[in-house]
């Protein structure tokens, strides 16, 4: 049974390589989203018990709007402060490091220079993170207000709101990352001598 499935998958991957990559990419993204959903409450719980929650973090101002806007104070009255910002970034950072190796080695089976790939991946991550943060400014507060205030389910609502915002962020990121990964992780690319020296 497993052999038949494996053979069918190999035939499919050979005839539709990009679609096969998209399937694996999506499966790994689900795994990364689960990892984030597990990590976020833990990291947020640790940082939320510190004085960082009472420190404003607002950066990248555009007019009256901050792309990164985390006012001091616990959610929903406040914005989680520096504690929430760091929790989000730490969660995303861990997931992106794991995702880099998984996508490079499993999805795209790329043998391109890992240092160049890591550089482009990091640049893409920064740009996409800023874009996703700007977009989050539109939907974050309404989601938290809905789950915590309107539905009145307190800390459970906060956890659910964390999950929903993380899922939206993951979906947006996945839609943007796949074509970028196709460029920075060329499948089957052979290393040059200089690549080998850099990788060693």
C-alpha positions as CSV (number, residue, x, y, z in Angstrom):
1,X,0.0,0.0,0.0
2,X,2.7,2.5,1.1
3,X,4.8,1.5,-1.9
4,X,1.9,2.1,-4.3
5,X,1.3,5.5,-2.8
6,X,5.0,6.4,-2.9
7,X,5.2,5.3,-6.6
8,X,2.1,7.3,-7.5
9,X,3.5,10.3,-5.7
10,X,6.9,10.0,-7.6
11,X,5.0,9.8,-10.9
12,X,2.9,12.9,-10.0
13,X,6.0,14.8,-8.8
14,X,7.8,14.0,-12.0
15,X,4.9,15.1,-14.2
16,X,3.8,18.1,-12.1
17,X,6.9,19.3,-10.2
18,X,5.7,22.7,-9.3
19,X,2.3,21.4,-8.1
20,X,4.0,18.7,-6.0
21,X,6.3,21.4,-4.5
22,X,3.2,23.5,-3.7
23,X,1.6,20.4,-1.9
24,X,4.7,19.8,0.2
25,X,5.1,23.5,0.8
26,X,1.5,23.8,2.1
27,X,1.9,20.7,4.3
28,X,5.1,22.1,5.9
29,X,3.3,25.5,6.4
30,X,0.6,23.7,8.3
31,X,3.3,22.2,10.5
32,X,4.9,25.6,11.0
33,X,1.5,27.1,11.9
34,X,0.9,24.4,14.5
35,X,4.4,25.1,15.9
36,X,3.6,28.8,16.2
37,X,0.2,28.0,17.8
38,X,2.1,25.9,20.4
39,X,4.9,28.4,21.0
40,X,2.9,31.6,21.1
41,X,1.0,31.0,24.3
42,X,4.1,29.7,26.0
43,X,6.3,32.7,25.0
44,X,3.5,35.2,25.6
45,X,2.8,33.7,29.0
46,X,6.5,34.0,30.0
47,X,7.0,37.6,28.7
48,X,3.5,38.7,29.8
49,X,4.4,38.1,33.4
50,X,7.3,40.6,33.1
51,X,7.4,44.4,33.3
52,X,7.7,44.4,29.5
53,X,3.9,44.3,29.2
54,X,3.9,47.8,30.6
55,X,6.3,49.3,28.1
56,X,4.9,50.8,24.8
57,X,6.3,49.5,21.6
58,X,5.4,51.6,18.6
59,X,7.6,51.7,15.4
60,X,7.5,52.6,11.7
61,X,5.1,55.5,11.9
62,X,3.1,56.4,8.8
63,X,1.1,59.6,9.5
64,X,-1.0,58.8,12.6
65,X,-0.5,55.0,12.2
66,X,2.2,52.7,13.5
67,X,3.0,49.6,11.5
68,X,4.1,47.9,14.8
69,X,1.7,49.2,17.4
70,X,1.8,47.5,20.8
71,X,0.6,50.0,23.5
72,X,1.4,49.2,27.1
73,X,-1.0,47.1,29.1
74,X,-2.5,43.7,28.9
75,X,-4.9,42.8,26.2
76,X,-7.6,43.8,25.4
77,X,-7.4,47.2,27.3
78,X,-3.8,47.6,26.2
79,X,-1.9,46.2,23.2
80,X,0.3,43.8,25.1
81,X,3.3,46.2,25.1
82,X,6.8,45.2,24.3
83,X,6.1,41.8,25.7
84,X,3.5,41.0,23.0
85,X,5.7,42.3,20.3
86,X,8.7,40.2,21.4
87,X,6.4,37.1,21.8
88,X,5.2,37.5,18.2
89,X,8.7,38.0,16.8
90,X,10.3,35.2,18.8
91,X,7.5,32.8,17.7
92,X,7.9,33.8,14.1
93,X,11.7,33.7,14.3
94,X,11.8,30.1,15.6
95,X,9.2,29.0,13.0
96,X,11.1,30.7,10.2
97,X,14.5,29.1,11.1
98,X,12.8,25.7,11.0
99,X,10.9,26.5,7.9
100,X,14.1,27.6,6.0
101,X,15.7,24.2,6.4
102,X,12.5,22.3,5.8
103,X,11.5,24.1,2.6
104,X,15.1,24.2,1.2
105,X,15.8,20.5,1.9
106,X,12.4,18.8,1.6
107,X,10.2,20.9,-0.7
108,X,12.7,22.3,-3.2
109,X,15.6,19.9,-2.6
110,X,17.9,22.8,-3.4
111,X,21.6,22.5,-3.5
112,X,22.2,26.2,-4.1
113,X,24.5,28.3,-1.9
114,X,23.0,28.1,1.6
115,X,24.4,31.4,2.7
116,X,23.0,33.3,-0.3
117,X,19.7,31.5,0.2
118,X,19.7,32.5,3.9
119,X,20.4,36.1,3.0
120,X,17.5,36.3,0.5
121,X,15.2,34.4,2.9
122,X,16.0,36.9,5.7
123,X,15.4,39.9,3.5
124,X,12.1,38.4,2.3
125,X,11.1,37.6,5.9
126,X,11.8,41.2,7.0
127,X,9.8,42.7,4.1
128,X,6.9,40.2,4.5
129,X,6.9,40.7,8.3
130,X,6.5,44.5,7.9
131,X,3.8,44.0,5.3
132,X,2.0,41.5,7.5
133,X,2.3,43.7,10.6
134,X,0.8,46.6,8.6
135,X,-2.1,44.4,7.5
136,X,-2.5,43.1,11.1
137,X,-3.2,46.7,12.2
138,X,-6.5,46.4,10.3
139,X,-7.8,43.1,11.8
140,X,-6.0,42.6,15.1
141,X,-8.1,44.8,17.4
142,X,-11.5,43.9,16.0
143,X,-10.7,40.2,16.5
144,X,-9.6,40.6,20.1
145,X,-12.6,42.8,20.8
146,X,-14.9,40.2,19.4
147,X,-13.5,37.2,21.3
148,X,-12.7,39.0,24.6
149,X,-15.4,41.7,25.0
150,X,-18.3,40.9,22.7
151,X,-18.3,37.2,23.3
152,X,-17.1,37.6,26.9
153,X,-14.9,34.5,27.1
154,X,-11.9,36.2,28.8
155,X,-8.6,34.5,28.6
156,X,-10.0,31.7,26.4
157,X,-11.1,34.4,24.0
158,X,-7.6,35.9,24.1
159,X,-6.1,32.5,23.2
160,X,-8.6,32.1,20.4
161,X,-7.8,35.6,19.1
162,X,-4.1,34.7,19.2
163,X,-4.8,31.6,17.1
164,X,-7.0,33.5,14.5
165,X,-4.5,36.3,14.1
166,X,-1.6,33.8,13.8
167,X,-3.6,31.8,11.1
168,X,-4.4,34.9,9.1
169,X,-0.7,35.9,9.2
170,X,0.3,32.4,8.2
171,X,-2.1,32.4,5.2
172,X,-0.9,35.7,4.0
173,X,2.8,34.7,4.4
174,X,2.3,31.4,2.6
175,X,0.7,33.1,-0.4
176,X,3.7,35.4,-0.7
177,X,6.5,33.0,0.2
178,X,6.0,30.2,-2.4
179,X,7.0,32.2,-5.5
180,X,9.9,33.8,-3.5
181,X,11.1,30.3,-2.5
182,X,10.9,29.2,-6.1
183,X,13.6,31.9,-6.8
184,X,15.9,31.5,-3.8
185,X,15.7,27.7,-3.6
186,X,16.3,26.5,-7.2
187,X,15.6,22.8,-7.2
188,X,18.6,20.6,-8.0
189,X,21.0,23.5,-8.5
190,X,24.6,22.3,-8.3
191,X,27.0,24.0,-6.0
192,X,30.0,25.7,-7.6
193,X,33.5,25.4,-6.1
194,X,33.0,28.8,-4.4
195,X,29.6,27.6,-3.0
196,X,31.4,24.5,-1.5
197,X,34.0,26.8,0.1
198,X,31.2,29.0,1.6
199,X,29.2,26.1,2.8
200,X,32.1,24.3,4.4
